[in-house]
Amino acid sequence: MRFGIDLPPQIKVFGAFFVYSFCMGSMFPRLPDIQSAMGVAEGQLGLALIGSAVGTLISLTFAGRLIEAVGYRRVLLCAVPLLSLLYAIAMWANGPLMLFLLLVPVGLTIGAIEIIINIEADRVEHAIGRRIMSRAHAFWSLGFFAAGMVGSFLAQTGLSPQLHLMIMVPVILVITLLLLGRFEAAPPRGGSSTEETPRLAKPTLAIMMLVGVCLSAMLMEGAGIDWSAIYMRNIFAVEPFWAGFAVAVVAGSQAFARFFADGFVERYSPVTVARVLLTILGIGVVIVFFAPSVWAAYLGFAMIGIGSSALFPLAMSAAAQQTDRPAAINVAALAQFSFTAFLLGPPLLGFIAEHYGIQWTFGVGLPLVILGLATAQALAPRPVTRTVTP
């Protein structure tokens, strides 16, 4: 007997992105409480958070064959509730080292879910004949927004992070069964290559240019998730709700922008859209760095969310259009470099926050925004070469 609501394939994909990020986002509004309970500085907390990044990178590199063998449905229905449980267990860590070790299995689970839902989104997109990838990632941001709001309310009540995340375990289980209980993996794309891509794809100059385009977005999105709540507490001494609300602002504004991103890309050129987003991102970084008030900071975080919304998908599309080698290898090379920056960069920013002030966690993004503006032309569609016959 199968539980859940019978939904169209694309709605199941949206639901998978939402419940996964809702589960994943529960911890971040509570980071100020976690830091205070451990009595550690930002640098030590950042090192502890790298545990999930390490696990995710291992899983993204090596878990593909295991997932194929076990089956997408089984892995997804087990992994999402398991992720919630592993986060809840990690909250009982009594120091940075234990938190690091407990977050490694969290990262292993995240990597497996990432593989499944992104492949599923691509397959469903192909099957129904219209683009859903950006909207799927919008639901990821929406899930993070919902988790940020719930976490902010519970933090304000004084409920401990340990009890908060334990409560989330049955909630995530019920939502998973409702939305994904009837999940069945879509068939692979017809005619797709069966050739296995290398575990570490060597980047070309063109790929490194695309990394330059999206690097600021990846780093500032991660910084907004990891450090915005602590920023609000340290700079403005706000109540727990308003500290966690900053996480929700970043994710909510990002979700809003992602819902409309595809339309703007189709109407205008990818280069133009990227430069506008990078400009918005840069202004947001400056506002957060110099914020004179709480509401100015929220405005800056909203602009960071909007500015970081579509740069990585644009870069991925451009990588797939490169003609120097198979598209899968170029996409893998870009994903590995960019995702490593997204996972490892923000936690390491804790050392900058500890030694130079929490504002610099975001201030370091400004040179990367300038780099993105300088390399944005790499997003220009590849010209179609025609063979002229005499």
TORKEVEX-677826 format. One record per atom (N, C-alpha, C): x, y, z; residue in one letter. Coordinates in steps of 0.05 Angstrom, whole numbers, plus 32768, in hexadecimal, padded with zeros to 4 digits. Layout:
XYZa/...
***
This chain:
80117FE88000m/800080008000m/801180198000m/800B802C7FEEr/801B80447FEDr/800B805C7FF7r/8019806C8007f/800C80848012f/8011809C8000f/800480B28005g/800A80CB7FF8g/7FF580D27FE3g/7FF980EA7FD8i/7FE780F67FC5i/7FF180F07FA9i/7FDF80E87F97d/7FE780E37F7Bd/7FEA80FE7F6Dd/800281057F67l/8008811F7F5Bl/8015811C7F40l/801381317F2Ep/802181307F15p/803F812F7F1Ap/804F81247F07p/806C81217F0Bp/807A813A7F13p/807481517F06q/808381697F0Cq/807C81737F28q/8063816F7F31i/805C81777F4Di/806B81667F61i/806E814D7F5Bk/807E813B7F6Dk/809B81467F6Fk/80A6814E7F58v/80C181597F58v/80C281727F6Av/80AF81847F66f/80AE819D7F76f/80AB81957F94f/809A81817F9Ag/809781797FB5g/80B1816D7FC1g/80C0815F7FB1a/80D981537FBAa/80ED81697FC1a/80EF817D7FAFf/810181947FB5f/80F881A37FCEf/80DE81A67FD2f/80D481B57FE9f/80D981A78003f/80D1818E8005v/80D48180801Fv/80F1817B8026v/810281778011y/811F81748016y/812B818D8022y/812581A48016s/813181BD8020s/812481C6803Bs/810A81BF803Ef/80FC81C58057f/810A81B6806Ef/8111819D8069c/8120818D807Cc/813C81988081c/814A819F806Bm/816681A8806Cm/816781C48079m/815381D58076g/815481F0807Fg/814E81F4809Cg/814681DF80AAs/813D81E380C6s/815481EB80D8s/816C81E280D2m/818281E880E4m/818C820580E4m/818B821280CCf/8199822B80C9f/818E824280D9f/8173824580DDp/816A825A80EEp/81728256810Cp/817B823E8112r/81838238812Er/81A1823A8133r/81B08241811El/81CD82438122l/81D682568138l/81C9826D813Cp/81D1827E8153p/81CE826F816Dp/81B882608171d/81B58251818Ad/81CA823A818Cd/81CF822D8176i/81E382188176i/81FF8223817Di/8206823A8171q/822082468177q/8221824E8195q/820C825A819Fs/820D826381BBs/820E824B81CEs/8200823681C8a/8201821E81D9a/821C821181DAa/822A821281C3m/8245820681C2m/825A821981CDm/8254823381CDg/8268824781D7g/8280824981C5g/827C824881AAv/829282498197v/829082628186v/82A6826A817Aa/82A782808167a/829E8277814Ca/829B828A8139e/82918284811Fe/82A38271810Fe/82BD82748113g/82D082638105g/82CC8246810Cg/82C9823F8126q/82C58224812Eq/82AA82198125q/8296822A8126l/827B8222811Cl/827D821C80FEl/828B822D80EFg/828D822880D2g/829B820E80CCg/82B0820880DBl/82BE81EE80D7l/82AB81D780DCl/829B81D980F1a/828881C480F7a/827481C080E0a/826B81D680D4l/825781D480BFl/826281C880A5l/827C81C780A3i/828981BA808Bi/8283819C808Bi/827B819180A1g/8275817480A2g/8261816C808Dg/824B817C808Bs/823781758077s/82418179805Bs/8253818D8057a/825F8192803Ca/8270817A8034a/828081708047v/829181598041v/828081418039v/826C813B8049g/825B81248043g/824D81278028g/824481408022t/823581448008t/824881407FF0t/8260814A7FF2l/827381477FDCl/827A812A7FD7l/827D811B7FEDi/828380FE7FEAi/826B80F07FDDi/825380F67FE6s/823B80EA7FDBs/823780F17FBDs/823B810A7FB6l/823781137F9Bl/824B81057F88l/826280FE7F93t/827780F27F82t/827480D47F7Ft/826A80C67F94f/826B80A97F94f/8250809B7F97f/823B80A97F9Da/8221809C7FA3a/821180947F8Ba/8218809E7F74g/8207809A7F5Cg/8200807D7F57g/8214806C7F56r/820F804F7F50r/81FE80427F65r/820280487F7Fl/81F2803C7F94l/81D580447F92l/81D0805E7F8Bi/81B580677F88i/81A780597F71i/81B580557F5Be/81AA80477F44e/81A3802A7F4Ce/81B4801E7F5Ca/81B080027F63a/81987FFF7F76a/819680117F8Av/8180800F7F9Dv/816680187F92v/8166802D7F81g/814E80387F75g/814780537F80g/813F80657F6Ey/813A80817F76y/812480837F8By/810E80747F87r/80F880767F99r/8100806E7FB6r/810D80577FB9r/8114804D7FD3r/812780617FE1r/813B806A7FD2v/814F807C7FDEv/814280967FE7v/813180A27FD6l/812580BC7FDCl/811280BA7FF4l/810180A67FF4l/80ED80A3800Al/80FB809D8025l/811280918024c/8121808C803Dc/813380A48044c/813F80B08030a/815480C48035a/814980DE8041a/813180E78038v/812781018042v/812080FF805Fv/811080EB8069p/810C80EA8086p/812680E48096p/813880D4808Al/815180CF8097l/816180E9809Al/816180FA8086l/816F81148088l/8164812480A0l/814A812480A4s/813F813380BAs/8148812780D5s/8149810C80D6l/815280FF80EFl/8170810580F4l/8180810480DFl/819D810980E3l/81A2812680EBl/8193813980E1y/8196815580EAy/818E81578108y/81798149810Fa/8170814A812Ba/8186813E813Ea/819281298135i/81A7811C8145i/81BF812F8148i/81C6813D8131a/81DD814F8131a/81DA81668145a/81C1816D814Bm/81BC8184815Em/81C5817D817Am/81C981648180w/81D2815D819Bw/81F0815D819Fw/81FE8166818Aa/821C8168818Ca/8223817C81A2a/8237817581B1n/8240818781C7n/8259819781C1n/8262819581A8g/827981A581A0g/827C81A48182g/828E81B58177p/829281B7815Ap/829A819D814Dp/82AC818E8159l/82B68175814Dl/829F8161814Bl/828F815E8160m/8279814B815Fm/82648154814Am/825F816E8148l/824D81788134l/825781728118l/827181768114f/827D817080FAf/8277815280F3f/827E81408106l/827B81248100l/825E811C80FCl/824B8128810Al/822F81218107l/8223812D80EEl/8230814280E3l/8226814E80CAl/8230813F80B1l/8244812F80B4v/824E8120809Cv/8238810D8091v/822B80FC80A2p/821580EC8096p/81FE80FD808Cp/81FA81158098v/81E68127808Dv/81ED812E8070v/82078135806Bg/8210813B8050g/820E8124803Dg/8214810C8046l/821280F48035l/81F580F1802Cl/81E280F6803Dt/81C680F48036t/81BD810A8023t/81C781228029i/81C181398017i/81CA81347FFBi/81E281297FF8g/81ED81247FDDg/81DC81107FCEg/81D280FB7FDBa/81C180E77FCEa/81A780F47FC5a/819B81047FD6i/818281127FCEi/818681257FB7i/819C81347FB8e/81A281477FA2e/81A481397F87e/81B181227F87i/81B481137F6Ei/8199810B7F63i/818881007F75i/816E80F57F6Ci/815C810C7F62i/815881217F72i/814481357F6Ai/814C81457F52i/8166814A7F4En/816E81597F36n/816C81487F1Dn/8173812E7F1Fi/8170811D7F08i/815281197F01i/814281167F16e/812581137F12e/8119812C7F06e/812281437F0Ea/8118815C7F02a/811F815E7EE5a/813781567EDEd/814081567EC2d/812F81427EB1d/812A812A7EBCr/811B81167EADr/80FE811E7EA9r/80F281297EBFv/80D681317EBCv/80D481497EA9v/80E7815B7EAAe/80E881727E98e/80E781687E7Be/80F781537E75h/80F981487E5Ah/80DE813A7E53h/80D3812C7E67a/80BB811C7E61a/80A2812E7E5Ca/809F81447E6Ai/808781557E66i/808C816A7E51i/80A5816E7E49g/80AA81817E33g/80AB819E7E3Ag/80AF81A57E54r/80B381C17E5Br/80C681C37E73r/80D381DA7E76r/80E781DE7E8Ar/80DB81E17EA6r/80E681D27EB9i/80DC81D47ED5i/80F381D77EE8i/810C81D77EDEm/812381D67EF1m/812581EF7F03m/812282067EF7s/8123821F7F07s/810C82207F1Bs/80F582177F13r/80DE82177F25r/80E282027F3Br/80EE81EC7F35a/80F481D87F49a/810781E37F5Ea/811B81F27F55h/812D81FE7F68h/812082157F78h/810B82217F6Ca/80FC82357F7Aa/80EE82287F92a/80E4820F7F8Ef/80D782017FA4f/80EC81F97FB9f/810581F57FB1w/811A81F07FC5w/811D82097FD6w/811E82207FCAs/812182397FD9s/8108823E7FEAs/80F082367FE0l/80D7823A7FEFl/80D782288008l/80E282108005g/80E481FE801Cg/80F7820A8031g/810D82158029f/811F8222803Bf/8112823A8049f/810282498039f/80F482608045f/80E08257805Bf/80D182418055a/80BF82378069a/80CD822D8082a/80E4821F807Ea/80F382168095a/80FE822D80A5a/810782438097g/8111825A80A5g/80FB826780B6g/80E3826980ABm/80CD827580BBm/80C6826480D3m/80C3824A80CFv/80BD823880E5v/80D3823980FAv/80EC823880F1g/810282398104g/810382538113g/80FC82698106s/80FC82838113s/80E78284812As/80CF827B8124f/80BA827A8138f/80C282698150f/80CC8251814Al/80D3823F8160l/80EB82498170l/80FE82578163a/811482638172a/810A82798185a/80F68288817Cq/80EB829D818Dq/80DD829281A5q/80D1827A81A3t/80C4826E81BAt/80D7826481CFt/80F1826281C8g/8105825781DAg/8108823981D8g/80FA822C81C6l/80FD820F81C2l/811A820981B9l/812681F581C5s/814281EF81BEs/814481E481A2s/815C81E88195p/816081DD817Ap/815C81BE817Ap/816481B18190q/816281948191q/8144818B818Fq/81338197819Fl/81168190819El/810A81998184l/811181B0817Ah/810781BB8161h/810C81A6814Bh/8124819D8147l/812A818B8131l/811F816F8136l/811C8167814Fm/810F814D8155m/80F1814E814Dm/80E481658152i/80C881688149i/80C68166812Bi/80DA8170811Dm/80D981718100m/80DA815580F4m/80E481418102v/80E7812680F6v/80CC811A80EEv/80B881188100p/809E810E80F7p/8090812080E3p/8095813A80E6v/8089814D80D2v/8093814780B6v/80AE814480B4i/80BA813E8099i/80B08123808Fi/80AE811080A1l/80A580F58099l/808980F6808Cl/80778105809Av/805B81078090v/805A81168075v/8069812C8073i/8069813B805Ai/8075812B8043i/808A811B8049t/8097810A8035t/808380F6802Bt/807480E9803Dl/806180D48034l/804A80E08024l/804280F8802Cl/802C8105801Dl/8034810D8001l/804B811A7FFFl/805481257FE5l/806181107FD3l/807080FD7FE0l/808180EB7FD0l/807A80CE7FD4l/806480C87FE3g/805D80AD7FE7g/8057809D7FCEg/804E80AB7FB9r/8048809D7F9Fr/805D80A47F8Ar/807580AD7F94f/808A80B47F81f/8094809C7F72f/8097809F7F57e/80A3808B7F46e/80B7809A7F34e/80CF80907F32a/80E4809E7F22a/80DC809E7F05a/80E080B57EF8a/80DB80B87EDCa/80EF80A87ECCa/80E8809F7EB4p/80FB80907EA3p/811280A27E9Ap/812A80977E96p/814080A77E8Cp/813A80B47E71p/814780C97E6Br/814580D67E51r/814B80C37E3Br/813B80C27E27g/814180B07E10g/815980BA7E01g/816B80A77DFAg/818280AE7DEBg/819880BB7DFAg/819680BC7E15s/81AB80C87E25s/81C380B67E26s/81DA80C37E2As/81F380B47E29s/81F680A37E42s/81FF808A7E3Ft/820480797E56t/8222807A7E5Et/8231808A7E51e/824E808C7E58e/8250809A7E73e/825F808E7E86e/826280997EA0e/827580B17EA0e/826D80C77EACt/827F80DE7EAEt/829480D97EC4t/82AC80E67EC1p/82C080E27ED5p/82B880EE7EF0p/82C280E27F05r/82BB80EC7F20r/82C481087F24r/82DB810F7F1Al/82E5812B7F1Bl/82E981357EFFl/82D781467EF6a/82D981507EDAa/82EB81687ED9a/82FF81677EC8k/8312817D7EC6k/830681957EB9k/830781AD7EC6p/82FB81C47EBAp/830D81D07EA4p/82FF81DB7E90t/830D81EA7E7Bt/830C82087E81t/831982187E71l/831882357E75l/82FC823F7E73l/82EC82357E60a/82D1823D7E5Da/82C082377E76a/82C582207E82i/82B782187E9Ai/82BF822A7EB2i/82D982307EB4m/82E282427EC9m/82D6825E7EC7m/82D182677EAEm/82C482807EAAm/82A7827F7EB5m/829A82687EB1l/827F82657EBBl/827F82627EDAl/829382567EE5v/829682567F02v/829882727F0Dv/82A782837EFEg/82AA829F7F06g/828F82AE7F06g/827D82A67EF4v/826382B37EF2v/825282AD7F0Bv/825282947F13c/823F828C7F28c/824C82897F44c/8266828E7F47l/827382897F60l/8268829B7F76l/826482B57F70s/825A82C77F84s/823E82BF7F8Es/822D82B67F7Ba/821282AD7F82a/821382957F95a/822482817F8Em/822682697F9Fm/823082707FBBm/824482817FBCl/825082877FD6l/823D82987FE7l/823082AC7FDBm/821E82BE7FEAm/820482B07FF1m/81FA829E7FE0e/81E3828F7FE8e/81E9827E8001e/820082718001g/820882618018g/820D82728030g/82198289802Da/821E829B8043a/820382A5804Fa/81F082AB803Dg/81D682B48047g/81C8829E8058g/81CB82858050i/81BF826F805Fi/81CE826A8079i/81E882698078d/81F882628090d/81FB827880A4d/81FD8291809Bw/820682A680ADw/81F382BD80B1w/81DD82BE80A2s/81CB82D680A5s/81BF82D880C0s/81B782C180CCa/81AB82C280E7a/81BF82CC80FCa/81D882C280FAi/81EC82CB810Di/81F482E88108i/81F482F080EFy/81F9830D80E8y/81E4831F80F6y/81CA831880F4m/81B683288100m/81B88329811Em/81C08313812Ar/81C483138147r/81DC8323814Fr/81F283208141n/820B832E8149n/820A834C8143n/81FE8354812Di/81FE83708125i/81E883808132i/81D083748133f/81B98384813Cf/81AC83798156f/81B883638161a/81AE8358817Aa/818F8353817Aa/818583488163v/816983448160v/815F832C8170v/8145832A8173e/81388312817Fe/813D82FA816De/813B82E18179p/814082C98169p/812F82C78150p/811682D08151f/810582CE813Af/811082DF8123f/811982F78129w/812283098114w/813E83018109w/814D82F2811Aa/816682E78110a/816182D180FCa/814F82BE8103g/814982A980F0g/813A82B280D8g/812B82C980DAf/811C82D480C4f/812F82DB80ADf/814782E380B3a/815A82EA809Ea/815F82D2808Ba/816082BA8096v/816382A28085v/814B829F8072v/813382A4807Da/811B82A2806Da/811A82B88057a/812582CF805Dv/812582E58049v/813682DD8031v/814E82D28036v/816082CA8021v/815282B5800Fv/814782A0801Ca/813B828A800Ea/812182938000a/811182A3800Dg/80F782AC8001g/80FB82BD7FE9g/810D82D07FEAs/811282E17FD3s/811F82D17FBCs/812F82BD7FC3q/813B82AC7FAEq/8125829B7FA0q/811282917FB1a/80FC82817FA5a/80EC82927F92a/80E582AA7F9Bf/80D582BC7F8Af/80E382C17F6Ff/80FD82C77F70a/810B82CD7F57a/810D82B47F45a/8110829C7F51r/811382847F41r/80F9827D7F32r/80E282847F3Df/80C9827E7F30f/80C7828D7F15f/80D482A47F13f/80D182B47EFAf/80EB82B47EE9f/810082A67EF2a/811A82A87EE5a/8119829E7EC8a/810C82887EC3d/810C827D7EA8d/80FF82907E94d/80EA829E7E9Cg/80DD82B17E8Ag/80EF82C87E82g/80FE82D27E96f/811082E87E90f/812782DF7E7Ef/813182C77E82v/814782BC7E71v/813E82B97E55v/812582B07E51e/811A82AC7E36e/811582C77E28e/810D82DC7E38r/810782F67E2Dr/812083067E27r/813383047E39y/814C83137E36y/816382FF7E33y/817B83087E2Fs/819182F57E2Bs/819C82EC7E47s/81A882D47E48p/81B382CB7E61p/81C882DF7E6Cp/81D882EB7E5Bv/81EC82FE7E64v/81DF83167E72v/81CA83217E66t/81BD83387E72t/81B183317E8Dt/81A3831A7E8Ev/819783117EA8v/81AC830E7EBDv/81C283017EB5a/81D882FC7EC8a/81E383167ED3a/81E8832A7EC2r/81F383437ECBr/81E083527EDDr/81C683517ED7v/81B2835D7EE9v/81B383507F04v/81B383357F04l/81B383267F1El/81CD832C7F2Dl/81E3832C7F20l/81FD83327F2El/81FD834E7F39l/81F183617F2Bt/81EF837C7F36t/81DE837D7F4Ft/81C7836F7F4Ei/81B5836E7F65i/81C483617F7Ci/81D2834B7F76l/81E1833D7F8Bl/81F6834F7F98l/8205835E7F87g/821A83707F91g/820E83867FA2g/81F783917F9Ai/81EB83A67FABi/81E2839A7FC5i/81D783827FC5g/81CF83747FDDg/81E683707FF0g/81FD83677FE5v/821583637FF6v/821E837D8003v/821E83937FF4v/822683AD7FFFv/821283B68015v/81F883B28010i/81E583BB8024i/81E883AB803Ei/81EC8390803Cv/81F083808054v/820A83898062v/821F838F8053f/82388396805Ff/823683B0806Ff/822883C48064f/822683DE8071f/820B83E3807Ff/81FA83CE8082a/81DE83D2808Ba/81DC83E380A4a/81CD83FA80A2p/81CA840C80B9p/81B3840380CBp/81A283F180C1s/818B83E980D1s/818383CC80CAs/817183C180DBv/816883A680D7v/815A83A380BCv/814983B680B5w/813A83B3809Cw/814C83B78083w/816183C78086a/817483C98070a/818283AE806Ca/818883A18082a/819583868080a/818383728072a/816983728079y/81568360806Cy/81548366804Ey/815583808047l/81548387802Bl/816D837C801Dl/8184837E8029g/819C8373801Eg/819B8355801Ag/81908347802Ef/818D832A802Cf/817A83228016f/816483328013a/8151832C7FFDa/815F83307FE2a/817083447FDFm/817E83487FC6m/819283337FC1m/819F83297FD6i/81B183127FD3i/81A282FA7FC9i/818A82F57FD4g/817A82DE7FCBg/817282E17FAEg/816982F87FA6i/816182FD7F8Ai/817A82FA7F78i/819083077F7Fg/81A783087F6Eg/81B482EC7F6Ag/81B182DB7F7Es/81BE82C07F7Cs/81AB82AB7F70s/819382B47F68s/817E82A07F61s/8184828F7F49s/818D829B7F33a/818E828D7F19a/81A9828B7F0Da/81BE82957F1Al/81D882967F0Dl/81E3827A7F09l/81E082687F1Cf/81EA824D7F19f/81DB823E7F03f/81C0823E7F02p/81B382317EEBp/81BB823C7ED0p/81C082577ECEl/81C982637EB5l/81E482577EADl/81F682567EC1a/8211824B7EBCa/820F822E7EB3a/81FE821E7EC0m/81FB82027EB9m/81F181FF7E9Cm/81DE820F7E94s/81D4820E7E78s/81EA82157E65s/81FA82297E6Ba/821182317E5Aa/8225821B7E58a/822A820D7E6Fa/823E81F77E6Fa/823481E07E5Da/821A81DB7E5Da/820F81C57E4Da/821181CB7E2Fa/821281E57E28q/821481ED7E0Cq/823081ED7E01q/824481EA7E12q/826081E97E08q/826381D17DF5q/827381D57DE0t/827581C17DCCt/829181B37DCBt/82A281BB7DDEd/82BD81B07DDDd/82BF81937DE7d/82AB818A7DF6r/82AA816E7E00r/828D81687E09r/8287814F7E10p/826B81487E18p/8260815B7E2Dp/824681617E2Aa/823981747E3Ca/823A816A7E59a/823781507E5Da/823781457E78a/8251814B7E87a/8267814B7E79i/828181507E86i/8284816D7E8Di/827B817F7E7Bn/827C819B7E81n/826A81A37E98n/825281977E99v/823F819D7EAFv/824B81927EC9v/8257817A7EC8a/8262816F7EE1a/827981807EEBa/828A818A7ED9a/82A1819B7EE1a/829781B47EEFa/828381C27EE3l/827881DA7EEFl/826B81D47F0Al/825B81BF7F0Ba/824D81B87F24a/826081B27F3Aa/827681A37F34q/8289819C7F49q/829681B47F55q/829F81C67F44f/82AD81DE7F4Ef/829A81F07F5Df/828381F67F51s/827082097F5Ds/826481FE7F76s/825C81E47F76f/825081D87F8Ef/826481D67FA5f/827D81D17F9Et/829281D17FB3t/829481ED7FC0t/829382027FB0a/8293821D7FBBa/827B82227FCCa/826382187FC3f/824A821C7FD2f/824B820E7FEDf/825781F67FEEl/825781E68006l/826D81ED801Al/828581F2800Fl/829C81F78020l/82A182148026l/829A82268013g/829F82428017g/8291824F802Eg/8276824D8030p/8268825B8046p/827182528062p/827582388068p/827F82328082p/829A823E8088p/82AC823E8074l/82C682498078l/82C68267807Dl/82B082748074l/82AD82918079l/82AB82978097l/82A6828280A7g/82A5828680C4g/82BF829180CFg/82D6828A80C3f/82F0829580CCf/82F282B280C6f/82E782BB80AFi/82E782D780A8i/82D682E680BCi/82BE82DA80C2a/82AC82E780D6a/82B982EA80F1a/82C782D580F9e/82D382D58114e/82E982EA8116e/82FA82ED8101h/831182FF8103h/830D831B80F9h/82F9831F80E7y/82F5833980DBy/82D9834580DFy/82C7833580EAg/82AC833E80EEg/8298833080DBg/8280832B80E4i/826D831C80D5i/8265832A80BBi/8268834580B9q/8262835380A0q/827383488089q/828C8341808Fw/829E8339807Aw/8297831E806Ew/8287830F807Dt/827D82F68071t/826F82FB8057t/826283128055f/8254831A803Cf/8265832D802Bf/8276833D8038g/82878350802Ag/829983438016g/82A3832A801Dv/82B5831D800Av/82A883157FF0v/828D83177FEFg/827F83107FD6g/828183267FC1g/8288833E7FC9l/828883547FB5l/829D83507F9Fl/82B683497FA5p/82C983437F8Fp/82BF832D7F7Dp/82B183197F88l/82A783037F77l/8291830C7F65l/828183207F6Fv/826C832B7F5Dv/827983397F46v/828E83487F4Bi/829D83567F35i/82A883417F22i/82B3832B7F2Cl/82BD83167F1Bl/82A6830B7F0Al/828E83077F15g/827782FD7F06g/827083107EF0g/8270832A7EF5l/8269833E7EE0l/827E833D7ECAl/829783387ED1a/82AC83387EBDa/82AB831F7EABa/829F83097EB6t/829F82F07EA7t/828382E97E9Ct/826F82FB7EA0a/825382F47E99a/825082EE7E7Ba/826182F97E6Aq/825F82F57E4Dq/826282D77E47q/826D82C77E59a/827082AB7E54a/8255829D7E52a/823F82AA7E5Bl/8225829E7E5Al/821882A27E3El/822482B17E2Da/821882B57E12a/8214829B7E04a/81FD82977DF8p/81F7827E7DE9p/820D82787DD5p/8214825F7DD2r/822882577DBEr/821D825B7DA2r/822C82677D90p/8222826B7D75p/822182507D67p/820C824D7D56v/820982347D47v/821982367D2Dv/822B82237D2Bt/823D82237D13t/822F82147CFCt/822F821F7CE5r/822382137CCEr/8238820C7CB9r/823481F57CAEt/824781EC7C99t/823C81F67C7Et/824D82057C70v/824582107C56v/824F81FE7C40v/823D81F47C31t/824581E27C1Bt/824881F27C01t/825D81ED7BF2p/826281FC7BD9p/824D81F57BC4p/
***
